[in-house]
């Protein structure tokens, strides 16, 4: 297994799964995609559960908001199309509230200003836009990482889960073909 990090993502490659790839190639593209998505989602759910557990340790019980309740797994269709295969994201519901610094926002003089995140207070854990401040810290508070440590801790179990579920899905699909 090899880890490679980018500016805002982490990916890994599986090595030593040639037998699985050979068996997977016997299936149609649609069945291959379904098997890989099923395995990817279950592996991502392991990471999600670890992130939820860590976020629950940081959540303030005296408030109505809960970062842990807003941790979700989403299928990343653009990344999947660009990279080929299946891609999932583990993240927190409730977007950023500040305009990013780009040419359009600078031209419209919005950079640094805030906007409403319409509907985020209706998330299961309430409006948890502040999760980034907890994860990365601010100039006034230290970072209390819960996302990256959860990923680092869960990467091997998630990889094992992916390989196990993928093998089971391939066997199931091959049994239907025969």
N, C-alpha and C positions, 0 to 999 in steps of 0.2 A: 504494500500500500504506500502510495506517495502523496504527500500533502503539498499543495501549492497555494500560496495566498496572493490575492490581488488587493486593490485598494479598499474594496468593501465587500469582498466575497472570499469564500474558502471552498475549494473543491478537492476531491480526491479521486485517485484512479485505483481500480482493482487489478491486481496482478495474480496470476496463477488460476484463472478461471476459464482456461481454454476449453475444457470439457463442456462447461455451461454454454459457452459461446457456440460451440459446434452443435449442441442440441438445440439451442435457440435458433440457429440458422435454418433448421428444418421446418420452422413455422412460418406462416405468412406474416407480413409486416404488421397487420392489424393485431394479430394475436401476440406477436412479439411486443408491440407497444403496450398492450393491456397488461402483459406479464411484468414488464419493466415498471410501469406506472404503479401497479399493485405493490411490488417489492419496494419501490422508492417511497411510496406513501407510508408504508409500515415502518421503514427505517427512519423516515422523517418524524413519525409520531413518537419514536423513542427519544429523539432529540427534543421534541416539543415537551414531552412529559418532564424531562430533566430541567428544561428552562422554566416550566411552570413551578416545579418544586423550588427552584432557586429564587424565583420571583416572589413566591409566597413567603419566603423567609424575610424579604425586604419590605413587603407590603405593610402599610400602617393599618391595623385593624380598626382604628377609630375613625377612618374615613370610609366613604361609600365606594371609592374607586379601588380597583384591584387589577394590577398589571397581570397577575397570574391568570385571571379569568379571560384576559384579552389575548393570550398567546395562542396563535393559530398556525396551521400548515396550509399553504396555498400552492397550487400548481403554477409554475412559472412558464407559461406557454411561449413567450417571446424568447426566453433563454433556451428552452427546449428546441425551438425551431432553429435558432442560431447555432447552437452547439450540436444538435442532433441527439435524439433520445428523449429522456424525461428529466425534468428539473423541478424541484420543490423548494419553497422558501419557508423558513420558520421565522415568524415575526410577531409584532405586537400591533393590534388594531388601534387606530387613533393616530392620524398623521401629524406631520410637523405643522406648526402654526405660523412659521415665518417664511416669507418669500426668499427663495434662494438668490444668490448673487449671479445673475446672468444678464446678457445684453438687453433682453426684452424687459425684465424687471427694472434694470437701471434706467432704461429709456423712459419707462412709465413712472419712475421715481417711487418704486415699491420696495426696493431692496431694504431688508432689515425690518420692515413693517410686518405686522401680524394680520392674519385673516382667520375667519371662523372655519372650523373643520366640519361643517354641516353634518349633523347626525351622529357624531362620534360619542355624544353623551348617551346614545341609545345602545352602545356596545354592551356586551354582557358585564364587563367590569367597569363601566362608566367611561368617562373621558380621561384616558391615560396618555395624553400627548407627552407628558413629562418623563416617560420611560427612558428617553434618550439622555435626559439630564442625570438620571440614576445610573445608567450604564456607562456613560462617557464622562460624567462629572461636568462641572461648570467652573468658572473662575472663583466661585465662592464655596463650592462643595467638592469633596473628593469623589472619584468614581467608585461605584459599587457594582463591579462587573457581575452579571448573571448570565448573559447570553454566550459570550465567548468561552468561559469556563465550562458551561454546559455542553457546548459543541465539542470542545477538546476532550471532555470526559466521555462523551457519548459516541465519538467517531468510530471506535473499534466495535462496540456492541451494535451500532447501526450498520456498519459494513457487514458484520456477521449475519445480522437479521436480513439485510438485503440479499446476500448470497443464498441463505436458507430459503427465504420466501420465493426467490426467483427460481431456484431448483424445483421447489414444490409446484409452482405455477407452470413451469415447462413440462414437468411430468404429467400434470393434470391435462394440459393442452394436447400433449402427444397421445395420451390415453383416449381422448375424444376423437382424434384423427383415426386411430386404428380401429 
